[in-house]
Amino acid sequence: MRKQYWFIILTYVLMQLSSIVGVPLLYLLGVGKGQTPVQAKLTLTSVWSVIAFLLCLVIVLLILRTVPKTTLRNRPKASIGASVAWAVGGVFLALFAQSIAAMIEMKLFGANPESENTQMIMKLIQALPLMVIVSSVFGPILEEIIFRKIIFGAIYEKTNFFIAALFSSVLFSVVHIDFSHFLIYAAMGFTFAFLYVRTNRIIVPIFAHVAMNTFVVIIQTFQGQIQDYLERVEKVLLIIGGFL
């Protein structure tokens, strides 16, 4: 693995651990002052997440600029048209893989369909709406660079797709610290790895990941309104059915 990639991984790890210092520092600077302890904790965590993820992304992109441009196993990239098609189709493919994994978790392991990780992110977004940039943009870009371009890519060059996707997807799941939904994150990891190999363009899984995360945030944000709308539609259909 290139030394630049090790620097990128180290930057990502330090970013993940930086809240140990960053959150207390923000507290000393008065962030969250006057709020309840619970609300202050959410605000502090959200503010530091935005700062840390932004700095990490900037550093990672600067380091990547020093890496010679190569493709997986030196194969040609997919055409622009094909890449766009796979990027858009990849969103639905990822959602499909996620739904299958969720059904397996519920049927076999009795897992709660609600993700603790997702619920925590939504609380952070409510505390600081700007946090949506982290969950929908900064986070997915960094994760695709780390887990697909670097980790998956390095292993894929020496083994095969299944071994590389399995290893990188397991790490991807572990990092989210939501073990009751381990299969969901692993399924997403396999899907994004497939998109990367299929097109040889890291931008394709990045787009699919960003779009999927954004979709989840929108659904979670307007869940109540959507439920009310569906209930009203159901009532209208029942009335129409009565006339018919």
Backbone as CSV, one residue per row, in Angstrom:
resi,resn,N_x,N_y,N_z,CA_x,CA_y,CA_z,C_x,C_y,C_z
1,MET,0.848,-1.195,0.000,0.000,0.000,0.000,0.884,1.246,0.000
2,ARG,0.481,2.252,-0.767,1.249,3.489,-0.843,1.312,4.179,0.515
3,LYS,2.421,4.861,0.786,2.576,5.527,2.080,1.535,6.630,2.264
4,GLN,1.113,7.264,1.149,0.077,8.303,1.250,-1.222,7.727,1.795
5,TYR,-1.509,6.477,1.418,-2.739,5.842,1.893,-2.686,5.603,3.402
6,TRP,-1.513,5.253,3.903,-1.364,5.085,5.348,-1.582,6.417,6.074
7,PHE,-1.103,7.498,5.486,-1.321,8.830,6.081,-2.813,9.167,6.094
8,ILE,-3.517,8.778,5.031,-4.959,9.041,4.951,-5.704,8.249,6.021
9,ILE,-5.346,6.970,6.168,-5.985,6.132,7.192,-5.718,6.696,8.585
10,LEU,-4.478,7.108,8.818,-4.122,7.693,10.117,-4.931,8.974,10.368
11,THR,-5.080,9.798,9.355,-5.872,11.034,9.481,-7.305,10.711,9.845
12,TYR,-7.865,9.690,9.205,-9.254,9.286,9.463,-9.422,8.772,10.892
13,VAL,-8.474,7.960,11.341,-8.530,7.422,12.704,-8.431,8.550,13.731
14,LEU,-7.503,9.461,13.519,-7.346,10.590,14.442,-8.605,11.446,14.468
15,MET,-9.238,11.613,13.307,-10.487,12.372,13.248,-11.568,11.701,14.089
16,GLN,-11.657,10.373,14.007,-12.662,9.630,14.764,-12.428,9.760,16.268
17,LEU,-11.175,9.890,16.669,-10.844,9.991,18.094,-10.758,11.437,18.591
18,SER,-10.827,12.376,17.669,-10.573,13.773,18.021,-11.605,14.382,18.967
19,SER,-12.800,13.797,19.045,-13.835,14.360,19.925,-13.418,14.307,21.392
20,ILE,-12.491,13.411,21.715,-12.010,13.307,23.100,-11.408,14.635,23.549
21,VAL,-10.758,15.320,22.613,-10.154,16.623,22.914,-11.046,17.760,22.430
22,GLY,-11.641,17.582,21.259,-12.403,18.650,20.635,-13.651,19.080,21.380
23,VAL,-14.425,18.109,21.864,-15.669,18.436,22.565,-15.406,19.214,23.852
24,PRO,-14.480,18.769,24.718,-14.171,19.569,25.913,-13.649,20.958,25.565
25,LEU,-12.892,21.079,24.469,-12.370,22.373,24.058,-13.505,23.325,23.684
26,LEU,-14.465,22.817,22.932,-15.623,23.641,22.559,-16.415,24.058,23.795
27,TYR,-16.493,23.150,24.766,-17.225,23.458,26.003,-16.544,24.604,26.749
28,LEU,-15.217,24.572,26.779,-14.470,25.643,27.440,-14.645,26.973,26.716
29,LEU,-14.899,26.901,25.398,-15.100,28.106,24.602,-16.532,28.633,24.698
30,GLY,-17.377,27.907,25.431,-18.736,28.379,25.658,-19.795,27.817,24.747
31,VAL,-19.455,26.875,23.884,-20.444,26.259,23.001,-21.416,25.422,23.831
32,GLY,-22.708,25.603,23.607,-23.721,24.858,24.347,-24.064,25.466,25.688
33,LYS,-23.494,26.626,25.963,-23.741,27.277,27.248,-25.221,27.671,27.366
34,GLY,-25.812,27.411,28.519,-27.200,27.756,28.752,-28.181,26.661,28.367
35,GLN,-27.691,25.603,27.732,-28.553,24.490,27.350,-28.577,23.441,28.453
36,THR,-29.552,22.551,28.382,-29.590,21.432,29.318,-28.398,20.528,29.032
37,PRO,-27.967,19.721,29.997,-26.816,18.837,29.766,-26.962,17.950,28.527
38,VAL,-28.161,17.394,28.322,-28.386,16.513,27.173,-28.280,17.296,25.874
39,GLN,-28.948,18.463,25.824,-28.916,19.280,24.622,-27.522,19.820,24.352
40,ALA,-26.813,20.201,25.407,-25.452,20.721,25.248,-24.529,19.642,24.679
41,LYS,-24.700,18.412,25.137,-23.874,17.312,24.633,-24.103,17.094,23.147
42,LEU,-25.369,17.147,22.717,-25.696,16.977,21.302,-25.115,18.119,20.471
43,THR,-25.244,19.338,20.983,-24.723,20.506,20.265,-23.210,20.434,20.135
44,LEU,-22.538,20.127,21.228,-21.085,20.034,21.218,-20.604,18.955,20.241
45,THR,-21.256,17.797,20.300,-20.879,16.697,19.415,-21.103,17.067,17.957
46,SER,-22.225,17.727,17.666,-22.549,18.115,16.294,-21.559,19.130,15.750
47,VAL,-21.283,20.156,16.541,-20.363,21.209,16.099,-18.979,20.632,15.839
48,TRP,-18.499,19.799,16.769,-17.161,19.236,16.564,-17.136,18.272,15.384
49,SER,-18.211,17.531,15.166,-18.267,16.614,14.026,-18.120,17.366,12.718
50,VAL,-18.806,18.486,12.589,-18.704,19.294,11.361,-17.272,19.774,11.169
51,ILE,-16.663,20.285,12.228,-15.291,20.789,12.146,-14.316,19.661,11.804
52,ALA,-14.420,18.554,12.537,-13.469,17.450,12.371,-13.585,16.798,10.992
53,PHE,-14.820,16.544,10.544,-15.012,15.894,9.241,-14.548,16.803,8.105
54,LEU,-14.803,18.115,8.225,-14.374,19.043,7.182,-12.855,19.080,7.089
55,LEU,-12.186,19.214,8.226,-10.725,19.245,8.223,-10.145,17.936,7.682
56,CYS,-10.740,16.826,8.111,-10.267,15.512,7.661,-10.414,15.378,6.148
57,LEU,-11.572,15.785,5.619,-11.808,15.673,4.180,-10.825,16.525,3.387
58,VAL,-10.571,17.740,3.851,-9.622,18.620,3.163,-8.225,18.007,3.144
59,ILE,-7.788,17.493,4.294,-6.453,16.886,4.384,-6.356,15.656,3.486
60,VAL,-7.393,14.813,3.519,-7.404,13.585,2.708,-7.339,13.922,1.218
61,LEU,-8.113,14.894,0.783,-8.113,15.270,-0.632,-6.764,15.854,-1.053
62,LEU,-6.130,16.604,-0.156,-4.807,17.157,-0.458,-3.770,16.043,-0.588
63,ILE,-3.858,15.047,0.290,-2.924,13.918,0.209,-3.160,13.121,-1.071
64,LEU,-4.429,12.934,-1.434,-4.752,12.165,-2.639,-4.174,12.814,-3.902
65,ARG,-4.048,14.129,-3.864,-3.499,14.824,-5.034,-2.051,14.430,-5.302
66,THR,-1.366,13.903,-4.290,0.042,13.513,-4.451,0.184,12.070,-4.927
67,VAL,-0.950,11.354,-5.011,-0.908,9.949,-5.422,-1.076,9.849,-6.935
68,PRO,-0.194,9.106,-7.622,-0.344,8.923,-9.077,-1.711,8.320,-9.403
69,LYS,-2.340,8.813,-10.446,-3.669,8.324,-10.817,-3.552,6.944,-11.464
70,THR,-4.211,5.966,-10.837,-4.238,4.602,-11.366,-5.657,4.062,-11.253
71,THR,-5.905,2.928,-11.909,-7.200,2.268,-11.812,-6.999,0.866,-11.262
72,LEU,-8.067,0.224,-10.846,-7.984,-1.131,-10.310,-7.415,-2.068,-11.360
73,ARG,-6.307,-2.701,-11.033,-5.627,-3.652,-11.919,-5.359,-3.053,-13.301
74,ASN,-5.219,-1.715,-13.320,-4.897,-0.983,-14.551,-5.898,-1.224,-15.679
75,ARG,-7.133,-1.504,-15.313,-8.181,-1.687,-16.314,-8.772,-0.332,-16.684
76,PRO,-9.336,-0.205,-17.882,-9.915,1.082,-18.286,-11.168,1.425,-17.484
77,LYS,-11.428,2.697,-17.356,-12.625,3.143,-16.654,-13.858,2.974,-17.550
78,ALA,-14.997,2.831,-16.941,-16.247,2.774,-17.692,-16.497,4.133,-18.339
79,SER,-17.274,4.152,-19.399,-17.588,5.410,-20.070,-18.385,6.317,-19.141
80,ILE,-18.439,7.596,-19.477,-19.183,8.547,-18.664,-20.654,8.136,-18.576
81,GLY,-21.240,7.761,-19.714,-22.646,7.362,-19.730,-22.911,6.155,-18.860
82,ALA,-22.053,5.142,-18.982,-22.220,3.930,-18.179,-22.020,4.234,-16.701
83,SER,-21.069,5.101,-16.393,-20.805,5.455,-14.999,-21.992,6.173,-14.379
84,VAL,-22.597,7.079,-15.144,-23.785,7.791,-14.649,-24.920,6.798,-14.391
85,ALA,-25.097,5.865,-15.316,-26.163,4.865,-15.169,-25.933,4.005,-13.931
86,TRP,-24.696,3.573,-13.719,-24.392,2.761,-12.546,-24.489,3.568,-11.259
87,ALA,-24.146,4.844,-11.321,-24.244,5.702,-10.128,-25.698,5.841,-9.693
88,VAL,-26.588,6.096,-10.652,-28.016,6.239,-10.340,-28.611,4.893,-9.954
89,GLY,-28.317,3.881,-10.767,-28.828,2.547,-10.461,-28.263,2.007,-9.163
90,GLY,-27.055,2.444,-8.825,-26.420,1.979,-7.603,-27.163,2.391,-6.351
91,VAL,-27.865,3.520,-6.417,-28.657,3.973,-5.269,-29.742,2.947,-4.963
92,PHE,-30.462,2.529,-6.008,-31.527,1.548,-5.830,-30.964,0.173,-5.471
93,LEU,-29.795,-0.146,-6.039,-29.147,-1.418,-5.716,-28.756,-1.457,-4.243
94,ALA,-28.235,-0.346,-3.737,-27.837,-0.268,-2.329,-29.049,-0.358,-1.413
95,LEU,-30.128,0.328,-1.783,-31.350,0.270,-0.981,-31.946,-1.141,-0.986
96,PHE,-31.870,-1.805,-2.137,-32.369,-3.184,-2.239,-31.550,-4.121,-1.362
97,ALA,-30.213,-3.999,-1.441,-29.327,-4.842,-0.635,-29.559,-4.590,0.848
98,GLN,-29.772,-3.314,1.194,-30.026,-2.952,2.583,-31.337,-3.557,3.080
99,SER,-32.369,-3.532,2.250,-33.674,-4.071,2.660,-33.612,-5.586,2.834
100,ILE,-32.885,-6.280,1.953,-32.726,-7.728,2.086,-31.991,-8.075,3.371
101,ALA,-30.906,-7.341,3.644,-30.134,-7.576,4.867,-30.982,-7.294,6.101
102,ALA,-31.820,-6.258,6.038,-32.679,-5.901,7.173,-33.696,-7.011,7.448
103,MET,-34.254,-7.586,6.392,-35.217,-8.684,6.566,-34.558,-9.901,7.195
104,ILE,-33.326,-10.189,6.765,-32.597,-11.329,7.331,-32.334,-11.095,8.815
105,GLU,-31.926,-9.877,9.157,-31.659,-9.557,10.563,-32.915,-9.698,11.417
106,MET,-34.041,-9.252,10.898,-35.289,-9.317,11.669,-35.807,-10.747,11.784
107,LYS,-35.755,-11.494,10.673,-36.307,-12.850,10.664,-35.444,-13.834,11.447
108,LEU,-34.129,-13.745,11.264,-33.226,-14.723,11.879,-32.745,-14.312,13.269
109,PHE,-32.541,-13.004,13.462,-31.941,-12.551,14.715,-32.871,-11.680,15.551
110,GLY,-34.060,-11.409,15.030,-35.017,-10.591,15.778,-34.536,-9.182,16.022
111,ALA,-33.729,-8.651,15.106,-33.164,-7.308,15.281,-34.242,-6.240,15.162
112,ASN,-34.076,-5.185,15.931,-34.974,-4.036,15.849,-34.706,-3.306,14.545
113,PRO,-35.747,-3.047,13.720,-35.521,-2.355,12.446,-34.962,-0.952,12.605
114,GLU,-35.166,-0.334,13.764,-34.634,1.003,14.005,-33.133,0.923,14.304
115,SER,-32.363,1.715,13.599,-30.913,1.736,13.800,-30.541,2.776,14.852
116,GLU,-29.831,2.350,15.894,-29.393,3.284,16.929,-28.454,4.339,16.342
117,ASN,-27.619,3.913,15.404,-26.689,4.847,14.770,-27.451,5.922,13.997
118,THR,-28.470,5.498,13.243,-29.266,6.453,12.473,-30.028,7.397,13.384
119,GLN,-30.606,6.860,14.458,-31.362,7.696,15.393,-30.472,8.726,16.070
120,MET,-29.244,8.328,16.408,-28.311,9.271,17.024,-27.936,10.383,16.038
121,ILE,-27.710,10.004,14.780,-27.382,11.004,13.762,-28.529,11.994,13.596
122,MET,-29.772,11.491,13.619,-30.928,12.378,13.474,-31.031,13.343,14.655
123,LYS,-30.680,12.877,15.858,-30.683,13.764,17.028,-29.631,14.866,16.867
124,LEU,-28.484,14.502,16.322,-27.416,15.480,16.106,-27.834,16.505,15.048
125,ILE,-28.542,16.033,14.015,-29.018,16.937,12.970,-30.050,17.906,13.533
126,GLN,-30.919,17.403,14.421,-31.914,18.272,15.053,-31.235,19.332,15.922
127,ALA,-30.139,18.948,16.569,-29.410,19.900,17.415,-28.662,20.928,16.575
128,LEU,-28.148,20.495,15.420,-27.415,21.388,14.519,-27.697,20.936,13.084
129,PRO,-28.644,21.582,12.381,-29.005,21.179,11.012,-27.809,21.056,10.067
130,LEU,-26.754,21.847,10.314,-25.562,21.776,9.465,-24.929,20.385,9.501
131,MET,-25.256,19.620,10.525,-24.725,18.268,10.676,-25.135,17.369,9.514
132,VAL,-26.178,17.751,8.785,-26.628,16.943,7.649,-25.540,16.857,6.583
133,ILE,-24.679,17.872,6.513,-23.575,17.845,5.551,-22.602,16.717,5.885
134,VAL,-22.416,16.473,7.176,-21.521,15.400,7.609,-22.107,14.047,7.252
135,SER,-23.386,13.837,7.587,-24.011,12.536,7.373,-24.256,12.236,5.898
136,SER,-24.525,13.277,5.116,-24.899,13.056,3.715,-23.787,13.316,2.702
137,VAL,-22.748,14.059,3.091,-21.701,14.395,2.130,-20.304,14.026,2.629
138,PHE,-19.849,14.704,3.697,-18.485,14.474,4.174,-18.246,13.010,4.545
139,GLY,-19.167,12.445,5.333,-19.016,11.071,5.792,-18.931,10.073,4.654
140,PRO,-19.910,10.051,3.731,-19.855,9.105,2.617,-18.608,9.234,1.748
141,ILE,-18.177,10.480,1.477,-16.978,10.658,0.653,-15.761,10.050,1.339
142,LEU,-15.585,10.353,2.620,-14.448,9.803,3.361,-14.509,8.285,3.448
143,GLU,-15.698,7.750,3.700,-15.839,6.295,3.833,-15.531,5.584,2.519
144,GLU,-15.938,6.140,1.404,-15.644,5.499,0.122,-14.160,5.569,-0.202
145,ILE,-13.530,6.675,0.144,-12.086,6.785,-0.078,-11.333,5.780,0.792
146,ILE,-11.717,5.700,2.060,-11.016,4.811,3.004,-11.314,3.347,2.722
147,PHE,-12.591,2.982,2.724,-12.968,1.569,2.692,-13.013,0.960,1.294
148,ARG,-13.309,1.751,0.266,-13.346,1.204,-1.075,-12.050,1.492,-1.837
149,LYS,-11.697,2.751,-1.993,-10.522,3.071,-2.804,-9.236,2.526,-2.199
150,ILE,-9.063,2.697,-0.871,-7.802,2.307,-0.242,-7.815,0.852,0.229
151,ILE,-8.677,0.524,1.194,-8.651,-0.817,1.784,-9.094,-1.883,0.789
152,PHE,-10.277,-1.702,0.205,-10.740,-2.678,-0.785,-9.771,-2.755,-1.956
153,GLY,-9.354,-1.583,-2.463,-8.475,-1.565,-3.617,-7.162,-2.277,-3.379
154,ALA,-6.555,-2.079,-2.204,-5.265,-2.705,-1.901,-5.390,-4.226,-1.824
155,ILE,-6.464,-4.701,-1.207,-6.659,-6.153,-1.069,-7.060,-6.773,-2.403
156,TYR,-7.890,-6.055,-3.170,-8.359,-6.561,-4.465,-7.205,-6.761,-5.441
157,GLU,-6.205,-5.911,-5.343,-5.056,-6.028,-6.236,-4.299,-7.335,-6.025
158,LYS,-4.387,-7.915,-4.806,-3.604,-9.112,-4.488,-4.459,-10.375,-4.332
159,THR,-5.796,-10.214,-4.210,-6.654,-11.385,-4.021,-7.770,-11.385,-5.066
160,ASN,-9.003,-11.398,-4.597,-10.146,-11.360,-5.512,-11.239,-10.475,-4.928
161,PHE,-12.319,-10.328,-5.680,-13.380,-9.415,-5.255,-13.993,-9.830,-3.923
162,PHE,-14.316,-11.120,-3.762,-15.025,-11.559,-2.562,-14.209,-11.305,-1.296
163,ILE,-12.931,-11.686,-1.309,-12.078,-11.498,-0.129,-11.918,-10.017,0.179
164,ALA,-11.659,-9.212,-0.849,-11.465,-7.776,-0.648,-12.747,-7.112,-0.150
165,ALA,-13.881,-7.469,-0.747,-15.161,-6.876,-0.348,-15.538,-7.312,1.061
166,LEU,-15.280,-8.581,1.382,-15.616,-9.095,2.712,-14.815,-8.369,3.791
167,PHE,-13.520,-8.264,3.603,-12.655,-7.628,4.602,-13.011,-6.154,4.776
168,SER,-13.128,-5.432,3.667,-13.426,-4.000,3.749,-14.829,-3.752,4.286
169,SER,-15.774,-4.633,3.968,-17.155,-4.464,4.435,-17.281,-4.740,5.927
170,VAL,-16.518,-5.710,6.421,-16.519,-5.996,7.861,-15.979,-4.787,8.625
171,LEU,-14.884,-4.216,8.142,-14.340,-3.013,8.778,-15.337,-1.863,8.699
172,PHE,-15.989,-1.740,7.564,-16.997,-0.694,7.366,-18.121,-0.841,8.388
173,SER,-18.543,-2.077,8.650,-19.602,-2.328,9.632,-19.136,-2.022,11.044
174,VAL,-17.932,-2.456,11.378,-17.399,-2.269,12.731,-17.275,-0.786,13.070
175,VAL,-16.819,0.022,12.113,-16.619,1.443,12.360,-17.926,2.144,12.738
176,HIS,-19.055,1.644,12.243,-20.346,2.274,12.550,-20.859,1.926,13.951
177,ILE,-20.229,0.968,14.612,-20.546,0.608,16.000,-22.059,0.411,16.187
178,ASP,-22.651,-0.347,15.285,-24.082,-0.664,15.364,-24.225,-2.141,15.031
179,PHE,-23.766,-2.988,15.954,-23.600,-4.404,15.651,-24.917,-5.160,15.456
180,SER,-26.025,-4.593,15.919,-27.310,-5.244,15.675,-27.694,-5.155,14.204
181,HIS,-27.038,-4.233,13.475,-27.298,-4.084,12.038,-26.023,-4.296,11.232
182,PHE,-25.216,-5.233,11.708,-23.942,-5.547,11.065,-24.140,-5.946,9.596
183,LEU,-25.162,-6.784,9.327,-25.400,-7.274,7.967,-25.783,-6.144,7.017
184,ILE,-26.526,-5.158,7.522,-26.937,-4.045,6.663,-25.721,-3.275,6.166
185,TYR,-24.815,-2.938,7.069,-23.626,-2.192,6.663,-22.716,-3.039,5.766
186,ALA,-22.653,-4.340,6.047,-21.845,-5.229,5.210,-22.427,-5.314,3.796
187,ALA,-23.749,-5.394,3.710,-24.412,-5.441,2.400,-24.144,-4.164,1.617
188,MET,-24.182,-3.043,2.298,-23.868,-1.770,1.653,-22.420,-1.770,1.176
189,GLY,-21.520,-2.288,2.013,-20.112,-2.339,1.645,-19.884,-3.159,0.384
190,PHE,-20.542,-4.321,0.292,-20.424,-5.174,-0.893,-20.964,-4.449,-2.122
191,THR,-22.085,-3.761,-1.954,-22.698,-3.055,-3.076,-21.799,-1.956,-3.607
192,PHE,-21.255,-1.152,-2.717,-20.389,-0.056,-3.143,-19.093,-0.581,-3.753
193,ALA,-18.582,-1.708,-3.228,-17.385,-2.313,-3.805,-17.677,-2.802,-5.218
194,PHE,-18.850,-3.389,-5.413,-19.252,-3.853,-6.746,-19.312,-2.689,-7.732
195,LEU,-19.891,-1.570,-7.305,-19.985,-0.401,-8.179,-18.603,0.125,-8.544
196,TYR,-17.692,0.074,-7.583,-16.326,0.539,-7.827,-15.625,-0.337,-8.863
197,VAL,-15.731,-1.645,-8.693,-15.086,-2.572,-9.628,-15.728,-2.498,-11.002
198,ARG,-17.050,-2.380,-11.005,-17.799,-2.383,-12.283,-17.443,-1.190,-13.154
199,THR,-17.163,-0.044,-12.529,-16.896,1.173,-13.305,-15.453,1.658,-13.235
200,ASN,-14.720,1.201,-12.216,-13.348,1.661,-12.008,-13.296,3.162,-11.741
201,ARG,-14.391,3.702,-11.218,-14.466,5.120,-10.856,-14.980,5.223,-9.426
202,ILE,-14.181,5.746,-8.502,-14.592,5.855,-7.101,-15.742,6.836,-6.928
203,ILE,-15.907,7.740,-7.896,-16.998,8.713,-7.817,-18.358,8.025,-7.898
204,VAL,-18.416,6.853,-8.509,-19.698,6.152,-8.663,-20.229,5.663,-7.310
205,PRO,-19.461,4.888,-6.528,-19.967,4.519,-5.198,-20.116,5.726,-4.275
206,ILE,-19.308,6.763,-4.479,-19.469,7.978,-3.669,-20.841,8.590,-3.919
207,PHE,-21.213,8.705,-5.196,-22.527,9.275,-5.531,-23.651,8.426,-4.951
208,ALA,-23.558,7.101,-5.116,-24.603,6.216,-4.604,-24.711,6.314,-3.087
209,HIS,-23.578,6.394,-2.420,-23.545,6.475,-0.953,-24.136,7.802,-0.476
210,VAL,-23.734,8.894,-1.113,-24.260,10.214,-0.752,-25.775,10.263,-0.962
211,ALA,-26.228,9.776,-2.110,-27.656,9.807,-2.425,-28.454,8.946,-1.456
212,MET,-27.931,7.773,-1.112,-28.652,6.884,-0.206,-28.751,7.484,1.190
213,ASN,-27.649,8.027,1.690,-27.679,8.660,3.013,-28.629,9.853,3.042
214,THR,-28.625,10.638,1.968,-29.526,11.781,1.887,-30.974,11.329,1.888
215,PHE,-31.265,10.263,1.165,-32.619,9.708,1.109,-33.074,9.270,2.496
216,VAL,-32.191,8.596,3.237,-32.529,8.128,4.585,-32.814,9.312,5.507
217,VAL,-31.992,10.364,5.411,-32.206,11.547,6.249,-33.550,12.190,5.933
218,ILE,-33.895,12.285,4.658,-35.173,12.884,4.258,-36.337,12.065,4.801
219,ILE,-36.250,10.738,4.652,-37.318,9.858,5.143,-37.468,9.990,6.648
220,GLN,-36.351,9.998,7.366,-36.390,10.112,8.823,-36.943,11.471,9.262
221,THR,-36.594,12.521,8.534,-37.023,13.874,8.888,-38.529,14.059,8.702
222,PHE,-39.043,13.519,7.602,-40.455,13.724,7.280,-41.290,12.463,7.507
223,GLN,-40.790,11.583,8.378,-41.479,10.319,8.622,-42.913,10.537,9.099
224,GLY,-43.094,11.484,10.036,-44.427,11.749,10.568,-45.376,12.250,9.505
225,GLN,-44.909,13.219,8.696,-45.739,13.775,7.636,-46.095,12.721,6.591
226,ILE,-45.119,11.853,6.260,-45.369,10.802,5.277,-46.415,9.822,5.792
227,GLN,-46.322,9.473,7.074,-47.284,8.552,7.672,-48.689,9.155,7.663
228,ASP,-48.778,10.447,8.008,-50.083,11.124,7.986,-50.665,11.143,6.581
229,TYR,-49.822,11.415,5.594,-50.275,11.456,4.199,-50.801,10.095,3.755
230,LEU,-50.061,9.031,4.096,-50.483,7.690,3.708,-51.810,7.316,4.369
231,GLU,-51.980,7.740,5.614,-53.237,7.453,6.308,-54.404,8.187,5.655
232,ARG,-54.172,9.436,5.229,-55.231,10.192,4.552,-55.580,9.556,3.210
233,VAL,-54.543,9.117,2.488,-54.779,8.449,1.204,-55.591,7.175,1.412
234,GLU,-55.255,6.428,2.464,-55.964,5.187,2.758,-57.441,5.462,3.047
235,LYS,-57.717,6.538,3.805,-59.102,6.889,4.121,-59.869,7.265,2.855
236,VAL,-59.217,8.037,1.968,-59.865,8.435,0.716,-60.198,7.223,-0.123
237,LEU,-59.246,6.267,-0.196,-59.471,5.057,-0.988,-60.623,4.223,-0.404
238,LEU,-60.720,4.207,0.927,-61.822,3.478,1.551,-63.164,4.127,1.225
239,ILE,-63.190,5.458,1.209,-64.430,6.174,0.870,-64.817,5.901,-0.572
240,ILE,-63.807,5.994,-1.480,-64.071,5.725,-2.902,-64.545,4.299,-3.089
241,GLY,-63.886,3.375,-2.344,-64.286,1.973,-2.435,-65.719,1.753,-1.976
242,GLY,-66.158,2.548,-0.973,-67.532,2.443,-0.480,-68.535,2.842,-1.541
243,PHE,-68.184,3.905,-2.318,-69.089,4.352,-3.375,-69.160,3.329,-4.499
244,LEU,-68.015,2.718,-4.763,-67.979,1.755,-5.863,-68.623,0.437,-5.460
